[in-house]
Amino acid sequence: MSRWRTFGIFLALAVGATLLAGTLSRVPLDKIWAALRSVALWQFGIFLLVSLLNLTLQVTRWRMLLRAQNVRLPFRRLLEIRLAAFAMTYLTPLADLLGEGVRAYLLSRENVRPPLALAAAASDRLIEWTTHIALTLLVLAAAAASGALPFQRPTLLIALAAVISLVILVGAHLAAGRRVLGPFFRMLRISNLKTLKNTARSIDRFEDILADYLVEKRPVLGRAMLLSSLISAITFVEVWLVVSFLGYQPTLTEIVIVQTMLIAVYAVPGVANVGVGDLSGAAIFGALGMDAVRGVAFAFVVRAKDLLIAGAGLASLLWLLKGNVPLLSHFLTSWLSQKNHGSTS
């Protein structure tokens, strides 16, 4: 691991710890504890079950995409891989893109070609994000039209139209056999970096497989997008459950704003999102008039659920690697090497 990567990890840890300490110093711990105690154990159990249902649907969508590429693995094995990837994302400051590289690595150990493994994981995430962003913008545009947001309606409608147009444009290019992202990375070869060359080749493979979904397997893509819409709706239900358990009845607009904040927080690499999540929770809840204390409590409840799932994921990772510590070390080394060199072959 390079010195710069090590420095980045420690910087992320320092930023997260500083933000967490700063947030807790401004919000009394006794009030946070009182808010947390207002959430009954059975309520937390319902929240956990809904989250597990969402995870099950995500694995179902991933399995659907893999089957379209003639990759047939038991649902249980895919669930174990998905849990392991989440654990590596959540418990270490090394993962990015929500563990897609980890998913691809573990899937390649099941005799799936690495390029196909990475492309399937990336396609799965791309479909999820595209659908969720479109639904979020639709809700916010409707809220702006009704005067529930300080933004003007045309602003959000323009953003929504831009997202939809971009998706259609990229899809049309891929369906016509023209690549979109690969050429961009090849333009960056002026630096002659091996990483950029390998990244361009990897993206070419990914776009070829995505084009296959658009041209030859459109019904599969359509079902995956419908399933993604259901998954997005369930994520909104998760937010509503926790906020209502904390004693506040949020509007749909507030739920979407809080969920968007959660997505942004999880985009922060590794455990730096510990402090960012709690500070963001306090800030967003305060801005919505929902009490900053509840914001921190909300972040803690979500974190407790994530830690339970990450614990199950860590157990799945050890099971997938047969509890072999040297093999686990080899897994981390191979994964970091794959990240450093951008190679999926």
N, C-alpha and C positions, 0 to 999 in steps of 0.2 A: 504494500500500500504506500503511495507516495506521501511525502511530507505535507503537500498541500491538501490531500484528502484527509489526512489525520488532523491537520489544523482545522479544516472545515467541520469535522465531526465535533471537536472540542468547542469550536465557536458556536455550533448549533446547540450543544448542551448548555453552554454558558448563557446564551440568549434565552433559551427556554427556562432555565433556573431563575434568571434575573426577572423575567416577566412574571413567573409564578410567584416569586417572593414579593415582588412589587404589588401584585394584585391582592395577595393575602394580607399584606400590611395595610391595605386601604379598606378591606372588607372584613369586619369582625368575624373571627372563627366561630364564636358562639352562635352567631346568626346563621352562618353557613351550615353548622351542625344541626341547628333547629330546622332549617329548611330541608336538609337531607333526612332527618327523622320523620318529616311529614310524609315521606314516601314509604308506604308499607311494603313489607317483603313480598306479599302477593302481587302488588302492583309492579314491583321490579321484575317479578317472575313473568308477568304478562308481557312486559317490555322485552325481556330476553327471548321469549317464545316468538314474538313478532319478528324480532331481528333474525332469529334462526330460520323462520319461514322465508324471510327475504333472502338469506344466504342460500337456502335450498333452491329457490327460484333462479338465483344467479348461476348456480352450478348446473341447473337444468338447461338454461340458455347456452352455457358453455358446451355442455354435452351435445346439444342440438347442432351447434356449429362444427364440432369435431366430427360428428356422425356424417355431416355433409361432405367431409373430406375423407370419409372411409376410415375414421379412427374410432374404434369401438372399445371403450373401457367401462368397467362397472361404475355405477353412480357413486358407490361408496369410495372407490379409489380417487375419483375426481373430487369428491368432497374433502377427503384427506389432504389432497394436494392444495385445494383452495384454502383450507384452514391453515396449512403450513405456510403458504404464501402470505396470508394475513398476519400470522405471528411474526414472520421475518420483517414485514413492513412496520408493524406496530412496536415491536420490542427492541429493534435495533435502529441506529441512526444511519444505516447503510442503504436501506431499500429506497427505491423510488418507483414512481408510476404504480403505486399500490401493489407491488410485488409481481408485476407481469414477468420480469426476468426470472424470478424464483419459480413461478408457475411453469414457465417454459423449460427451465432446467429439470424440474422434477418430472415433467411430462416426457422429456427426452429420455429419462431413465426407464420409461415404459415402452421403449422401442419405437418412439415416435420421432421422426426426423426433426432435428432442432429448428430448422427454418419454419417448418409447419407448426411446431409447438409454439414458437414465438408469435407467428402470424395469427394463430387461433386465439391466443391470449390477448394480443393487441386488438384484433377485430372485435372480440367480446367487449373489451373496455371502450372501444370507439363507438360501438352501437349504443352502449349504455350511456355514455356521456352525451352523445348527439341527441338522443331521445330525451334525456333529463333536462338538458339546456333548453330544448324547444318547449317542453312543458312548463318549465320555470318562467320563460319569457312570456308564454301565453297567459299564465296566471298574473304576472306582474303587469302586463299590458291591460288585462281586464280590470285590475285594481286601479291602474292609472286612469282608465276611462271613467271609472266610477268616482274618481276624486279621492280614493283611499291612499294614494301616494303623492308626494310632492312633485313627482316627475310629470311632464306633459305626455299625453298619449302618443303623439307622433314619434317621440324619442324611442320609446320601447317598441313601437311598431316597426320603426326603421331597423332597430337591432334584430328583431325577430325575422324580418324580411331578409336581412343580411345573412343571418345564420342559415335560414332555409335555402337561400340562393347559393350560398357557399357549398352546402351539402349536395344540392342538385348538380352544381357545376363540377365538383370533384367526382361525383358518381357518374356523370355523363362522360367525363374524360376516361375514367377507369373502364367503363363499359365499352368505350370505343377502342380500347387497347392502348391508350396513352397513359403513361405514368405521370404522377403529379409531384410527389415529394422527392423521389429519387433524383431527378434532374437538378433540383435545388441543392441537394447535398453534393452532387458532382461539381456544381459551380464553385463550391468552396474548396476544391482540390488545389487551388493555387498555393495553399500552404503545404501541400503534399503530405498531409498527416494520414498515417495509416488508419487511425480511428475513423476519420471521415470517409475514407474509401470503403471500409468494412461496413460502416453505417449505411452508406448509399446502397451497397449490395443487399444488406438486410432489409432495407425499406423496399427495394425492388421486389424481393420475394413476398413481402407482406402485401404490397399492392397487387401483385399477380393473383394471390389467393383471394383478396377482397374483390377484385374484378370478377373472379370466378363466381362469388356469391351474387354479384350484380347481374351477370349474364346468364349463368347456367342454373343458379340455385336461388332465384328470386323468392319463391315461396318460403324457403328457409329463412331468408333475410327478413321477410315480412313477419313471420311468426316470432323471430327474435326481437323485432322492434315492438310488437304487441306485448311480448313478455316484459320488455324493458319498461314499457309504459306502466304495467302493473307493478313492477319493482319500484319505480319512482313514486307511484301513489302510496305504496307501503312505507317508503322512507318518510313521506309526509305524515303518515299515521304514527310512526315511531316518535317523531318530534312532538306531535299533538299529545301523545300519551304522557311523555315525560313532563311537558310543560303543564298539562292539566293536573298531573299528580302533584306538582309543586304548588297548586292552588290558583292557577290562572287559566282562563279560557281564551286561547288565542284565536285570531281570525286566520283564514286560509292564507292571506297575504303575509301575516307575521310568521306563520309556519314555513312558508317558502323562503322568507328572508333568513330565518334561523338555519334552515337546512342548507341554504347556499353558503352561509358562514361555516357550517361544519365541513362542507366539501372543500372550501378554501383552506381551512385549517389542516385537513388531512393531506393537502398538496404540499405542505411544508415538510421538507425531508426529515424523516426520523423523529426522535424524541424531542426535537425543538418544538413540536406542536403541543407539548405539555403546557408550557407557559402561554404560548400563543392561544391555545384553545380556551384556557380559563380567562385570560384577559379579553379575548374576543367575546366570550359568553357574557361577561359583565358589561362590556361596552354595547353590544347589540341589544341586550335586554334593557339596559338603561335608556338607550335611544328610543326604544319602542314603548317606554313607560312601564316595563314589566318588572322592575326592581333588579338592580345589579347583583344583589345577593342570590336571587333565584338564578341569575345567569351563571354564576360560579357553581352553584349547586347542580344546575343542569349539566354543565361540563363534567362534574364529578360523577354524576349518575351514568352518563354516556361512557365515561372512561372506565367505570367499574364493569359495565357490560362488555366493553371491548377487551378488558383484561381477562375476563372469563373466557371469551372466545379465543383470544390469543394464547391462553394457557392450553386450551384444547388443541390449538394449532401447533404449539410447540411439541405436545405429546404426539401429534400426527407426524410431525417432521422426524422425530426420533424413531417412530414406528416405520416410516417410509425408508429411513436409512438403517433400520434394524438395530438402533441403539448403538451403533458402532461409532465411537468417538473419533478415531482416525478418519472414517468415512465422512463424518460431519465436518471435520476440519478440511477435508478434500472438497466437500461441497461448497464451503465458504470461499476457499481459495479459487475454485473454478468459477464461481459466480462473480467474484470480484474481478478476476481476469477477464471474464466475458464483458463486464461493465467497462473495464479500463480500455479494452481493445475493440469493443463494439462488434465482436464476432459472434455469429450464431451458427457457424458451421461446425 
